[in-house]
Amino acid sequence: MAPRPAARRTARPRDALTSRSSDPTPSAAPHAARRFACWLAPPLLALAVALGTQTSRHAAQTSLPAPPRSAAPHDLPAALSRLAAARRPHLLAAAPVVPRWTPSRLRQVNFSRVYSNTFPRFGPYYDEARPMARLPHGVFRGAPRHGYVETELGGAAFFGEWAEGRHGYYSGEIERDLPPPLRDELAPLERVLVSLRPERSSVNLWLGRRLASAPCHYDGYHNAFSQLHGRKRFVLAPPNATELLRPFPFLHPSHAQCQAHLPSIPPAELLSAGAMEVELQPGDILYLPPLWFHETVALGDSISVNGWSDSVEADAASALFAQPRPPRPPGGDDAASAARLMCFLSTAFGDEPCALARQVWRERYEELASSGEISLEWGGIPRPTCDSIGARLMLSTERQRAADGGEAPAEAWAAQVARHANDGIPASSLPIWLGNLLELIAAEYVGVARVAPLLEIINTCS
């Protein structure tokens, strides 16, 4: 019997399907700030399954390139370490450490939380603990965009005959439902999958019937994903594909999921954004860097096991979120103070003032506001104007300094954030992490309900 790995998960990655945790509200900052960042990813590209057969046909028509592929070496932990340093997806083929399970191997297992749906697309996930979900209905009108329900089901029934029109999907940490003998069989593979950071990791089992799809999302962790049975297709895109994929806001219940529907995106745009496609066979291990968008589609009955490991860049992002905010001016305007911080955040990274706020509005909020899901009402007091939040002073760093009589505390704070970020976060990932920080800052200063209208005002004025 193989030895089990030592106890781990001092900073447990999220539940496998949900790719989320129950984050505290921004009002708890700064103590909540570190937890907000750690769960960031707290499960993006990927293809949203419109109809299973149509999805496969669409994916084939895109003719996306495959990520690099090589035979799995003997020293898999060293190989994963090299891939993590390179920060590019890579397929390690035919790894002997991956057991070749079949559905019959799981016949006697009782799975406590199986997801059943009339449609093969299981998502986007909706976390009712996220800050926006707690707002009054008139302020936030969001609702789950999925129709799956949870049920308890044995392995024989999961891989057996389902009622016509029903689809099945399962994910969960291996400790949740697998009996010790099966976990022991996975122990050698488990040690490989979490080798990047075994003390802060999570190992998960994934089961899918044909065409079951986990839609477009990103995770904040290293992801080593192994295929035990069947075939599974991944569509991938780099972290800087946010303009194309439009992730939901950081404060939204579907945070880290894509708003964009892949079948509606022209293939040329996917190629231009750096999208890739790969089909996993039994024995394959796919490495995915943090914040890479991905979607999976089971091409038949599928059994997979993955390891999530916390990343150094997530630690750096946590430090950014915990960076103390500058003191607010006595009697100052909270909206103006927030706008000042948000706009200096752009100039600290060499962009035009307020460029990051405009990007977050355009990619994350604008369509949700246009549909009425997020209100743009300020509520209770007069809505700020361009002049009242100082937007005209934000047009240049020099004019802001002139107004402040020298370097402002907000500018010094943004410069400190930039130093921390440039030390530990790759340039391609910065827009996602900084966009999440920007949303948190706005929520701290003006409240969750006023984040969208504040971003809209800055976008209009600047």
Sequence and secondary structure as in RCSB ss.txt:
>XXXX:A:sequence
MAPRPAARRTARPRDALTSRSSDPTPSAAPHAARRFACWLAPPLLALAVALGTQTSRHAAQTSLPAPPRSAAPHD
LPAALSRLAAARRPHLLAAAPVVPRWTPSRLRQVNFSRVYSNTFPRFGPYYDEARPMARLPHGVFRGAPRHGYVE
TELGGAAFFGEWAEGRHGYYSGEIERDLPPPLRDELAPLERVLVSLRPERSSVNLWLGRRLASAPCHYDGYHNAF
SQLHGRKRFVLAPPNATELLRPFPFLHPSHAQCQAHLPSIPPAELLSAGAMEVELQPGDILYLPPLWFHETVALG
DSISVNGWSDSVEADAASALFAQPRPPRPPGGDDAASAARLMCFLSTAFGDEPCALARQVWRERYEELASSGEIS
LEWGGIPRPTCDSIGARLMLSTERQRAADGGEAPAEAWAAQVARHANDGIPASSLPIWLGNLLELIAAEYVGVAR
VAPLLEIINTCS
>XXXX:A:secstr
         TT    TTT       GGGTTHHHHHHHHTS         SSHHHHHHHHHHHT     EEE  S 
HHHHHHHHHHHTS EEEE  TTS    GGGGTT EEEEEEEESSSB      TTSGGGGS TTTB    S   EE
EEEEHHHHTS   TT EEEEEEEHHHH  HHHHHHHHHHHHHHTTTSTTSEEEEEEEE TT EEEEE  SSEEEE
EEEES EEEEEE GGGHHHH B  TTSTTTTBB S GGGS HHHHHHTT EEEEE TT EEEE TT EEEEEESS
SEEEEEEEE  HHHHHHHHHHHS      TT  HHHHHHHHHHHHHHHTTS TTHHHHHHIIIIIHHHHHTTSB 
    SS    TTTTTGGGGG HHHHHHHHTSS HHHHHHHHHHHHHHHHS TTTHHHHHHHHHHHHHHHHH GGG
HHHHHHHHHHH 
